[in-house]
Amino acid sequence: MIWTILLVFGVSLVLGDGLYSKGSPVLQLNQKSYDQLIAKSNYTSIVEFYAPWCGHCKNLKPAYEKAAKSLSGIAKVGAVDCDDESNKPFCGSMGVQGFPTLKLVKPSKQPGKKGTVEDYQGPRTAKGITDAVTDKISNHVMRLKSLADFDKFVAKTPGRAKGLVFSEKGLVPAFVKTLAIDFLGGVDFGYVRSGDKELVSKFGVTSFPAVLLLPNGDASESKKFDGEISKESLVTFFSEVMLPHPDALPPSAKPSSKSSSKSSSKSKTASKSTPSAAEESLEPDSYPQHPKESPDPRVDTEGPKPAQVPITTPKIEITQLEEADALQKTCLHSKSSTCLIAVVPTEASETSTTLLDALSDIATRHAHRGAKLFPIYSVSEDNTEFKTLADGLKLKEGSLVLAVNAKRGWYSVLDDDMSKDAVESWIDGIRLGDFRKQKLPDGLVKELEEEPVVEKKAAVEEEKVRKEDEPPVIVVDESEERSEESAESAERVVETPEEASESEPIVTLGVVEEKTEVVDEYEHDEL
């Protein structure tokens, strides 16, 4: 109840003019409402700085409003009209150079302090914006895998209420993270996967998702939530033990009346002082009186402007293994690390197409963020090597995704839900080490074939003879710059053994033996 009132109060502070209407899920902000709703909020936020006449801003509007709906109750999505005269100093202080500019605001770790602000450089799509914001949400939820974990969880804050969320998903959902923020310091939240049998059995959970409240942290007094799971309904459920925090976390100690009066007097003094350089940089005179829209989204302000280069990542296509021994060479030899194999039918189907598109999108987004991911391949179900593998692992027919680490002798299969969310959740579980792995049967992993020693020696001798027949090649290392003094000593001829032993050799002649090393580039499963 209180939580709903706070949100309504928050909306009353926003403006109604500009690109977004009063009924829009996007909060229309000015500097005052930004400071109240965003800067010191305990929610992660994203704010767009725009001009109503900007074509790029108009194009972004549908995706931005869609993201705002998806993030409702989880994060805040706001917008500032920089064409409004009263907002121009504020936009200047935020470093706005072009429209639209998107900025992510992550809450401070210290209650009551302003959060950190960074530019959003991701794709300007509803999903891209939603993913970027949810990735920034602080996580106060403890992952519980066993009874021992639960005992530590309770002992950490004895007597405090506990909330337990049971789910089949690998990662903690964003709305559960925000629940923990809403009740921080009053209710501690733990997250349990459906595969954690000890805890599932202890609390008698038979269906997922499930939510339990332990009013005093006592497992014997647990109360189960009955109803449709949503952020609003769970806020009401946990409000039985404490009311959720207001939007901005309260500071650890309330300021005294003296300090309040001092701060108010300081603010009055500040209001009379001269504007800051940032405020002066966006005075009305610096804006064109009749700005015109152009393909360049930057605003024609006075002074030098940094170039805005869009970040684009080519779509990564999934490599198909077609050669007879390709599967063994890439994923099934004794030194191969984790790799993902998408198994598809000979003739493309809707399921296989959806699966490959999902994997391609996941790989592309990881590449865009500069994050490493396992190599991903596809293989036809009639591939001879795969048939042998499928028989050994007793895989069912049809589209599936297989994770294999031949070096460590384990595998994992996703063969039920091929939706993008399910595939991504499964991959995240593997990256974090939170997944169900099985032992690879003997005989499926091949040892790397090494060149026989006799042939190696013959090759070295042949190379040695060949090099003796060739004129010697002098290789000078130019990686370091020499001073005039060292250059002169390099040109000096060494005449005595004593001098030779004290001098640094300039030229080295000989045969260099090349070694081939398998680099373990995708070793993620220990995380």
NORDA-V727885 format. One record per residue. SS is DSSP state (A for helix, B for strand, O for the rest). PSI is psi in whole degrees, 0 to 359 (999 if undefined). D_LAST is the distance of its C-alpha to the last C-alpha in Angstrom with 1 decimal. Layout:
# NORDA-V727885
SS & PSI & D_LAST
SS & PSI & D_LAST
This chain:
# NORDA-V727885
O & 308 & 40.5
A & 321 & 40.0
A & 318 & 36.8
A & 319 & 39.0
A & 320 & 41.7
A & 319 & 39.4
A & 317 & 38.2
A & 319 & 41.9
A & 320 & 42.8
A & 318 & 40.1
A & 330 & 41.5
A & 343 & 45.0
O & 348 & 44.0
O & 166 & 43.3
O & 167 & 45.8
O & 354 & 47.2
O & 178 & 48.4
O & 202 & 46.7
O & 329 & 44.7
O & 137 & 43.2
O & 172 & 45.6
O & 331 & 45.8
O & 2 & 44.4
O & 146 & 41.3
O & 352 & 37.8
O & 127 & 37.3
B & 124 & 38.4
B & 119 & 41.2
B & 155 & 40.8
O & 187 & 42.9
A & 321 & 42.1
A & 312 & 43.1
A & 331 & 41.1
A & 315 & 38.1
A & 324 & 38.2
A & 320 & 38.7
A & 335 & 36.3
A & 305 & 33.5
A & 316 & 33.4
O & 17 & 32.9
O & 153 & 31.4
O & 2 & 28.4
O & 147 & 27.5
O & 143 & 25.8
B & 161 & 28.5
B & 136 & 29.6
B & 132 & 33.1
B & 132 & 35.2
B & 120 & 38.1
B & 173 & 40.7
O & 136 & 44.4
O & 333 & 46.3
O & 353 & 48.0
O & 122 & 44.9
A & 323 & 44.4
A & 323 & 40.6
A & 319 & 40.3
A & 322 & 42.3
A & 327 & 40.2
A & 335 & 37.0
A & 310 & 38.7
A & 316 & 38.0
A & 322 & 34.3
A & 320 & 34.0
A & 325 & 35.9
A & 318 & 33.9
A & 321 & 30.6
A & 321 & 32.5
A & 318 & 33.3
A & 328 & 29.8
O & 6 & 28.6
O & 128 & 31.5
O & 355 & 30.7
O & 317 & 27.1
O & 173 & 27.8
B & 139 & 31.0
B & 116 & 32.4
B & 172 & 35.4
B & 146 & 37.8
B & 127 & 40.4
B & 101 & 43.6
O & 354 & 44.1
O & 346 & 47.5
O & 127 & 48.8
A & 321 & 50.7
A & 340 & 49.4
A & 348 & 45.8
A & 316 & 46.2
A & 322 & 45.8
A & 316 & 42.6
A & 323 & 41.2
A & 319 & 42.2
A & 339 & 40.4
O & 5 & 37.2
O & 28 & 37.5
O & 124 & 38.5
O & 344 & 39.9
B & 166 & 39.9
O & 139 & 39.8
O & 148 & 37.7
B & 129 & 35.1
B & 134 & 32.0
B & 133 & 30.2
B & 138 & 27.2
B & 114 & 27.7
B & 134 & 24.8
O & 150 & 26.1
O & 151 & 26.5
O & 343 & 24.7
O & 120 & 28.2
O & 137 & 30.4
O & 356 & 33.4
O & 158 & 32.2
O & 144 & 32.0
O & 174 & 28.6
B & 144 & 27.2
B & 134 & 28.5
B & 152 & 27.1
B & 140 & 28.5
O & 122 & 27.2
O & 12 & 27.0
O & 185 & 25.6
O & 144 & 27.7
O & 63 & 30.7
O & 162 & 30.2
A & 316 & 29.8
A & 317 & 26.4
A & 316 & 25.2
A & 315 & 26.5
A & 314 & 25.2
A & 318 & 21.6
A & 319 & 21.8
A & 313 & 23.2
A & 329 & 20.9
A & 336 & 17.9
O & 356 & 19.7
O & 129 & 20.4
O & 141 & 19.4
O & 111 & 17.3
O & 16 & 19.1
O & 131 & 18.0
B & 131 & 16.3
B & 123 & 14.2
B & 123 & 16.1
O & 345 & 15.3
O & 173 & 18.2
A & 325 & 21.6
A & 319 & 20.4
A & 318 & 18.0
A & 318 & 21.2
A & 319 & 23.4
A & 321 & 21.3
A & 316 & 21.3
A & 319 & 25.1
A & 337 & 25.8
A & 319 & 24.2
O & 76 & 27.1
O & 138 & 29.8
O & 347 & 32.3
O & 147 & 30.5
B & 148 & 30.2
B & 144 & 27.0
B & 129 & 26.0
B & 129 & 23.8
B & 121 & 22.7
B & 130 & 22.1
B & 159 & 20.9
O & 350 & 19.9
O & 148 & 17.7
O & 324 & 13.9
O & 155 & 13.8
O & 122 & 16.3
O & 151 & 19.5
A & 322 & 20.9
A & 334 & 24.1
A & 322 & 22.4
A & 319 & 20.9
A & 330 & 24.5
A & 315 & 25.9
A & 326 & 24.0
A & 318 & 25.4
A & 324 & 28.9
O & 23 & 29.0
O & 129 & 27.0
O & 350 & 28.6
O & 326 & 30.5
B & 124 & 28.1
B & 136 & 24.5
B & 138 & 22.3
B & 148 & 19.8
B & 127 & 18.1
B & 129 & 18.2
B & 154 & 17.3
O & 336 & 20.2
O & 355 & 18.5
O & 82 & 18.3
A & 324 & 21.7
A & 311 & 22.6
A & 324 & 22.6
A & 317 & 24.0
A & 318 & 26.8
A & 320 & 27.4
O & 6 & 28.2
O & 34 & 29.9
O & 127 & 28.0
O & 346 & 29.4
O & 156 & 28.6
O & 146 & 25.9
O & 160 & 25.4
B & 146 & 26.9
B & 131 & 27.3
B & 147 & 28.6
B & 128 & 30.2
B & 94 & 30.6
O & 321 & 33.4
O & 17 & 33.2
O & 8 & 29.7
O & 122 & 31.6
A & 334 & 30.1
A & 348 & 33.7
A & 33 & 34.8
B & 147 & 32.3
B & 126 & 33.8
B & 140 & 32.5
O & 126 & 32.8
O & 119 & 35.2
O & 181 & 35.6
O & 126 & 34.0
O & 121 & 30.6
O & 165 & 30.7
A & 314 & 29.9
A & 316 & 33.6
A & 325 & 34.2
A & 329 & 31.3
A & 315 & 32.5
A & 319 & 35.8
A & 312 & 34.4
A & 350 & 32.5
O & 352 & 35.5
O & 330 & 37.3
O & 334 & 35.7
O & 153 & 35.6
O & 144 & 36.4
O & 155 & 33.6
O & 152 & 33.5
O & 171 & 35.6
O & 314 & 33.8
O & 127 & 33.5
O & 136 & 32.1
O & 145 & 34.9
O & 162 & 34.9
O & 330 & 34.6
O & 138 & 38.3
O & 137 & 41.1
O & 146 & 43.1
O & 167 & 46.7
A & 328 & 49.7
A & 314 & 50.5
A & 328 & 47.2
A & 318 & 47.5
A & 325 & 50.9
A & 316 & 49.8
A & 324 & 47.0
A & 323 & 49.5
A & 324 & 52.0
A & 319 & 49.5
A & 325 & 48.6
A & 320 & 52.3
A & 319 & 52.7
A & 325 & 49.8
A & 334 & 51.3
A & 346 & 54.5
O & 171 & 52.9
O & 153 & 52.7
O & 154 & 49.9
O & 168 & 46.8
A & 324 & 46.4
A & 321 & 43.8
A & 321 & 46.3
A & 335 & 49.1
O & 341 & 47.2
O & 43 & 47.4
O & 154 & 51.0
A & 326 & 52.8
A & 337 & 54.9
A & 353 & 51.8
O & 143 & 51.3
O & 142 & 53.5
O & 324 & 56.1
O & 75 & 55.7
O & 142 & 52.3
O & 146 & 52.0
O & 140 & 49.0
O & 169 & 47.9
O & 337 & 45.1
O & 118 & 43.5
O & 358 & 41.7
B & 153 & 42.2
O & 138 & 44.9
O & 84 & 47.9
O & 164 & 47.8
O & 150 & 49.6
O & 169 & 47.9
O & 145 & 45.2
O & 135 & 42.4
O & 144 & 39.0
O & 142 & 38.4
O & 110 & 36.0
O & 116 & 34.1
O & 141 & 32.3
O & 118 & 28.8
O & 144 & 28.7
O & 122 & 26.3
O & 145 & 28.0
O & 132 & 26.8
O & 119 & 24.6
O & 147 & 26.3
O & 125 & 24.6
B & 130 & 25.8
B & 132 & 27.9
O & 109 & 28.0
O & 328 & 31.8
O & 154 & 32.6
O & 322 & 33.1
O & 15 & 30.6
A & 321 & 28.1
A & 319 & 25.6
A & 321 & 25.6
A & 330 & 25.4
A & 317 & 22.4
O & 348 & 20.2
O & 29 & 21.9
B & 166 & 22.6
O & 345 & 21.2
O & 10 & 19.2
O & 136 & 17.7
O & 196 & 13.9
O & 129 & 12.6
B & 155 & 15.4
B & 137 & 16.9
B & 117 & 20.6
B & 121 & 22.9
B & 123 & 25.9
B & 153 & 29.1
O & 163 & 32.7
O & 316 & 35.3
O & 128 & 37.0
O & 140 & 34.8
O & 172 & 34.6
A & 321 & 33.7
A & 315 & 30.5
A & 323 & 29.4
A & 317 & 30.3
A & 318 & 28.3
A & 311 & 25.3
A & 322 & 25.6
A & 319 & 26.4
A & 315 & 23.3
A & 321 & 21.0
A & 317 & 23.0
A & 318 & 22.8
A & 315 & 19.0
A & 321 & 18.7
A & 318 & 21.5
A & 323 & 19.9
A & 319 & 16.7
A & 322 & 19.1
A & 323 & 21.2
O & 356 & 18.5
O & 21 & 17.7
O & 142 & 14.1
O & 145 & 12.9
O & 158 & 12.7
O & 152 & 13.2
B & 141 & 16.9
B & 130 & 18.9
B & 163 & 22.3
B & 151 & 25.0
B & 141 & 27.4
B & 145 & 30.6
O & 345 & 31.0
O & 8 & 34.1
O & 132 & 32.3
A & 313 & 33.4
A & 320 & 30.1
A & 324 & 28.4
A & 319 & 31.2
A & 317 & 30.5
A & 316 & 26.8
A & 320 & 27.7
A & 318 & 30.3
A & 326 & 27.9
A & 355 & 25.3
O & 50 & 28.1
O & 147 & 26.9
O & 162 & 29.2
O & 156 & 31.2
O & 180 & 30.5
O & 138 & 27.8
B & 168 & 24.2
B & 135 & 20.7
B & 129 & 19.1
B & 128 & 15.6
B & 134 & 16.1
B & 93 & 14.4
O & 327 & 17.6
O & 323 & 16.3
O & 356 & 14.5
O & 38 & 17.0
B & 164 & 15.5
B & 162 & 16.2
B & 145 & 16.1
B & 137 & 19.0
B & 112 & 20.0
O & 9 & 23.8
O & 298 & 25.2
O & 115 & 24.6
O & 15 & 24.5
O & 159 & 24.8
A & 318 & 22.7
A & 319 & 21.1
A & 317 & 20.2
A & 316 & 18.7
A & 321 & 16.7
A & 320 & 15.4
A & 316 & 14.6
A & 318 & 12.7
A & 321 & 10.7
A & 320 & 9.9
A & 317 & 8.7
A & 325 & 6.5
O & 1 & 5.0
O & 17 & 5.5
O & 75 & 8.8
O & 169 & 11.5
O & 116 & 14.3
O & 152 & 14.3
B & 155 & 17.5
B & 135 & 18.8
O & 132 & 20.5
O & 154 & 24.2
O & 148 & 25.9
O & 350 & 27.7
O & 333 & 25.6
O & 129 & 23.7
B & 143 & 26.2
O & 146 & 26.3
O & 129 & 26.7
O & 120 & 30.4
O & 152 & 31.5
O & 133 & 34.9
O & 148 & 37.4
A & 321 & 38.3
A & 316 & 42.0
A & 326 & 41.3
A & 314 & 39.0
A & 318 & 41.8
A & 321 & 44.4
A & 320 & 42.3
A & 317 & 42.0
A & 318 & 45.8
A & 319 & 46.6
A & 321 & 44.5
A & 315 & 46.3
A & 318 & 49.7
A & 318 & 49.0
A & 329 & 47.9
A & 328 & 51.1
A & 339 & 53.3
O & 151 & 51.8
O & 143 & 52.8
O & 143 & 50.3
O & 125 & 48.0
O & 124 & 47.5
O & 119 & 44.0
O & 127 & 44.0
O & 111 & 40.8
O & 15 & 41.3
O & 338 & 37.8
O & 141 & 39.4
O & 133 & 42.5
O & 146 & 45.4
O & 170 & 47.9
A & 323 & 51.6
A & 315 & 52.0
A & 330 & 49.2
A & 320 & 50.5
A & 319 & 54.0
A & 332 & 52.7
A & 328 & 50.8
A & 345 & 54.2
O & 139 & 56.1
O & 127 & 57.2
O & 124 & 56.4
O & 335 & 59.7
O & 155 & 59.2
A & 324 & 56.6
A & 316 & 56.1
A & 322 & 55.3
A & 321 & 53.1
A & 334 & 50.9
A & 348 & 50.5
O & 152 & 49.8
O & 126 & 46.4
O & 139 & 46.5
O & 319 & 46.7
O & 134 & 46.6
O & 125 & 44.8
O & 142 & 45.9
O & 180 & 44.2
O & 128 & 41.9
O & 123 & 38.2
O & 123 & 36.2
O & 138 & 33.3
O & 142 & 30.1
O & 126 & 27.7
O & 134 & 24.0
O & 117 & 21.3
O & 126 & 18.5
O & 83 & 15.0
O & 335 & 14.3
O & 53 & 11.7
O & 86 & 9.0
O & 345 & 5.9
O & 353 & 5.5
O & 351 & 3.8
O & 999 & 0.0
